[in-house]
Every structure is written in structure tokens, then in C-alpha cells.
Amino acid sequence: MTGIRGSTKLLAVLGDPVGHSLSPVLQNAAIRKLGLDWRYMALPVAAAALPVALEGLHALGAVGLNVTIPHKQAVMPLLQAVTPLAQRLGAVNTLLRQPHGWTGDNTDMVGFMAPLQRQGVDLRNTTALVLGGGGSARAVVAGCSALGCGRILVAGRHSQRLERFLADARRLADHPEGVPWSGLDAVLASVELVVNTTPVGMSPAANACPLTPPQLDRLRPHTWVYDIIYTPRPTTLLRQARARGCATVDGLAMLVGQGAAALRRWSGRPEVDEDAMLTAASAALTAPPQFPTEPRDAPA
């Protein structure tokens, strides 16, 4: 982007690593549409340097920040305040500038919900199945609850980890239920939404799939299948689900949704152009790399 001036304001995402991030691409596309004299960058910040980085960026007048792995929990005690939603989710991904520091917020739940809401998907009183119980699953469970799902199932491969996740997830949704991975066959035919929050199927292991073909055959046509992975695009899970008549959503739509929510908070402008963000990010994913990059990760 051209036209950087002395008045240009900075926004950034902080992570380690962060060179793979698509956030600068999609955010700058939307910033340009809004006509703001802002530029968004990806800044690598090691864990030990996070406190001084936050202080320095505040002193430099940064408009707003995102944080990603490994800072989404570690940043919380460094903040002036944390929103109730971020407290519930136990993680922060968006920092809002205050006079003497930063307030932490979380747009991951909104980002998960956004593509479903844009398509008018009605999930009230339905059953959702969440595959995996990691950090991203927390926002997904909370989002399913906010969308009105009457029953939320969480499948995990390790029983003790699943129980710990469910104990924590009860702050996010009413009565989430655990399903052992060996019990998936018994529930797949009864769900209206499946969300993969595991890394299975992410590049470079792009041929992997969290569900086997016989398990996918159990899904009813028009079941929604949502994969938070966006490299490759589409994933094997989404390709196979589409072949069986299922509707699909990928992780790039979630990334755009959470990024748009953050930009609305920073700018106070509701008219953020999510289509421009998605187009720019899609083009960046398909363009050949011009420089060596770190492996891309799924949104967390």
C-alpha cells in the first residue's frame, strides 16, 4: 500500500511466529475501503519481550493490536482491563487502546459465528458437534451456544483432557456433553452442525481428515460442516462433505469475521467490507510466495 505519511497510524498483530499471518492483507484491504490513514503490520514479538512491546506500541500511538499464539493468555495480566467475554473465554486476541494502557477483548467467538449469520443459518434448537477440545474449541462452543444450539457435543480423543475441557466449557454453554472419539458413529446422524477445531487436515498433511469416509456417510445431506483450517482451501474434510451434499464453511471466513469485528471496535465504523477482506486474503493464499515464509497455522 502506498501513501504512508507522517500522520499514518499503526495497527499490528503480535505473535511468535507471525510471518505467516494473513491479517495484514485482509485488514489493509478493509482499511483502504474505509479511507483511513492507517496501516496494519505483523510484528514478531517473543514472549519475554511482550510487556515492553505493549508499552512501546502504546507510547508510539498504535491505534489497536491483535495478539496471537503464544500470547493470547499470557497478555491478560499485562492489560489495564479485560472484557467479560474475554474473561469467559480465557483468552484475548484484540487490544483496544485506552489512555494509560490496553483493554483486552476477544473476537474469536464473533468470528466463528459471522459466516453462519451472513448466510442466514438458523441453528436454534439444533445439535452441534465440536471435534477437538483445544483453545479454538472454547470460542466455538461459546458461539454455538450464542447461536441457540440446543445441544452441544464435544468429541475428544483423550478422556481426561476432554473432561477438563468440559468442566471449563460449562462457563461458556449450558451442559456441553462429551463424546469419546470411538462414539462418533453413534451421533453423526443426529447433528445439524459439525465443527472441526483439530489440526487434522492442515498443510502439509493436507490429505488427512478427522472423519473417515464411513463416518462422513452418516451425515445427513445439508448438514453444515465447518472447518476452522484454511490451508489448504478447501480441506479434505470440506471437499468430502460437499460431495455428500453438505453445506460448508472454512476457516478463512472465520478469520475474516474476527478481523472485521476487531476493525469495527478500533474504528467505530460498522461498514467494514468483509467481502474485500475475503477477496484479498484468498488472493494471498493462492499467490506464489515471493519470500520464504513460516508454515501457516489455523486460527486459534
Backbone hydrogen bonds, N-H to C=O, Kabsch-Sander energy under -0.5 kcal/mol:
donor,donor_aa,acceptor,acceptor_aa,energy
8,T,5,R,-1.2
9,K,37,D,-2.4
11,L,39,R,-2.3
12,A,64,G,-1.2
13,V,41,M,-2.0
14,L,66,N,-2.5
15,G,43,L,-1.3
16,D,17,P,-0.7
16,D,69,I,-2.1
21,S,18,V,-1.7
26,L,22,L,-2.2
27,Q,23,S,-2.9
28,N,24,P,-2.1
29,A,25,V,-1.4
30,A,26,L,-1.7
31,I,27,Q,-2.8
32,R,28,N,-2.2
33,K,29,A,-1.5
34,L,30,A,-1.8
35,G,31,I,-0.8
35,G,32,R,-0.8
36,L,31,I,-1.7
38,W,36,L,-1.5
39,R,9,K,-2.3
41,M,11,L,-2.2
43,L,13,V,-2.9
43,L,41,M,-0.5
45,V,15,G,-2.4
49,A,46,A,-1.0
50,L,46,A,-0.5
50,L,47,A,-1.3
53,A,49,A,-2.3
54,L,50,L,-2.4
55,E,51,P,-2.0
56,G,52,V,-2.7
57,L,53,A,-2.6
58,H,54,L,-1.8
59,A,55,E,-2.3
60,L,56,G,-1.9
61,G,58,H,-1.4
62,A,57,L,-2.5
63,V,10,L,-2.6
64,G,10,L,-0.6
65,L,95,L,-1.7
66,N,12,A,-2.6
67,V,93,N,-1.4
68,T,14,L,-2.4
71,H,68,T,-2.9
75,V,71,H,-2.1
76,M,73,Q,-1.4
78,L,75,V,-1.5
79,L,76,M,-1.5
80,Q,102,W,-2.3
81,A,102,W,-1.2
83,T,104,G,-2.9
87,Q,83,T,-2.2
88,R,84,P,-2.4
89,L,85,L,-2.5
90,G,86,A,-1.4
91,A,86,A,-1.3
92,V,72,K,-2.5
93,N,105,D,-2.1
94,T,105,D,-2.0
95,L,65,L,-3.5
96,L,103,T,-3.0
97,R,63,V,-0.8
98,Q,101,G,-2.8
101,G,98,Q,-1.0
103,T,96,L,-2.5
104,G,81,A,-2.8
105,D,94,T,-3.2
111,G,107,T,-2.6
112,F,108,D,-2.4
113,M,109,M,-2.1
114,A,110,V,-2.3
116,L,112,F,-0.5
116,L,113,M,-0.6
117,Q,113,M,-2.4
118,R,114,A,-2.7
119,Q,115,P,-1.2
120,G,117,Q,-1.4
121,V,116,L,-2.5
123,L,121,V,-0.7
125,N,148,G,-2.8
126,T,123,L,-1.7
128,A,151,R,-2.7
129,L,193,L,-2.8
130,V,153,L,-3.3
131,L,129,L,-0.6
131,L,195,V,-3.3
132,G,130,V,-0.7
132,G,155,A,-2.9
138,R,134,G,-0.7
138,R,135,G,-0.9
139,A,135,G,-0.8
140,V,136,S,-1.7
141,V,137,A,-2.8
142,A,138,R,-2.3
143,G,139,A,-2.3
144,C,140,V,-2.8
145,S,141,V,-2.1
146,A,142,A,-2.3
147,L,143,G,-1.9
148,G,145,S,-1.4
149,C,144,C,-2.2
150,G,126,T,-1.3
151,R,126,T,-1.9
153,L,128,A,-3.2
153,L,151,R,-0.5
154,V,177,E,-3.0
155,A,130,V,-3.0
156,G,179,V,-1.5
159,S,157,R,-0.6
162,L,158,H,-2.5
163,E,159,S,-2.3
164,R,160,Q,-2.1
165,F,161,R,-2.4
166,L,162,L,-2.6
167,A,163,E,-2.2
168,D,164,R,-1.6
169,A,165,F,-2.9
170,R,166,L,-1.1
171,R,168,D,-1.7
172,L,169,A,-2.0
173,A,169,A,-1.5
175,H,173,A,-0.6
177,E,152,I,-2.8
179,V,154,V,-2.6
181,W,156,G,-1.4
183,G,180,P,-2.4
184,L,181,W,-1.4
186,A,183,G,-0.9
187,V,184,L,-1.8
188,L,184,L,-1.8
190,S,187,V,-1.9
191,V,188,L,-0.9
192,E,127,T,-2.7
193,L,127,T,-1.4
194,V,224,W,-2.5
195,V,129,L,-2.8
196,N,226,Y,-2.9
197,T,131,L,-2.5
197,T,195,V,-0.7
202,M,199,P,-2.0
203,S,231,T,-2.5
205,A,202,M,-1.5
206,A,204,P,-1.4
208,A,205,A,-1.5
216,L,212,T,-2.6
217,D,213,P,-2.1
218,R,214,P,-0.6
218,R,215,Q,-1.1
219,L,216,L,-1.3
222,H,245,G,-1.5
223,T,220,R,-1.8
224,W,192,E,-2.5
225,V,247,A,-2.9
226,Y,194,V,-3.3
227,D,249,V,-2.4
228,I,196,N,-2.0
236,T,206,A,-0.6
239,R,235,T,-2.5
240,Q,236,T,-2.6
241,A,237,L,-2.2
242,R,238,L,-2.6
243,A,239,R,-1.7
244,R,240,Q,-0.7
244,R,241,A,-1.0
245,G,242,R,-2.0
246,C,241,A,-2.3
247,A,223,T,-1.3
249,V,225,V,-1.8
251,G,227,D,-0.5
251,G,229,I,-1.9
253,A,250,D,-0.7
254,M,250,D,-1.0
255,L,251,G,-2.6
256,V,252,L,-2.5
257,G,253,A,-2.0
258,Q,254,M,-2.5
259,G,255,L,-2.1
260,A,256,V,-2.9
261,A,257,G,-1.9
262,A,258,Q,-1.9
263,L,259,G,-2.3
264,R,260,A,-2.2
265,R,261,A,-1.7
266,W,262,A,-2.4
267,S,263,L,-2.6
268,G,264,R,-2.3
272,V,270,P,-0.5
274,E,272,V,-1.2
277,M,273,D,-1.5
278,L,274,E,-2.5
279,T,275,D,-2.5
280,A,276,A,-2.2
281,A,277,M,-2.4
282,S,278,L,-2.6
283,A,279,T,-2.1
284,A,280,A,-2.0
285,L,281,A,-1.9
286,T,282,S,-1.5
287,A,283,A,-1.4
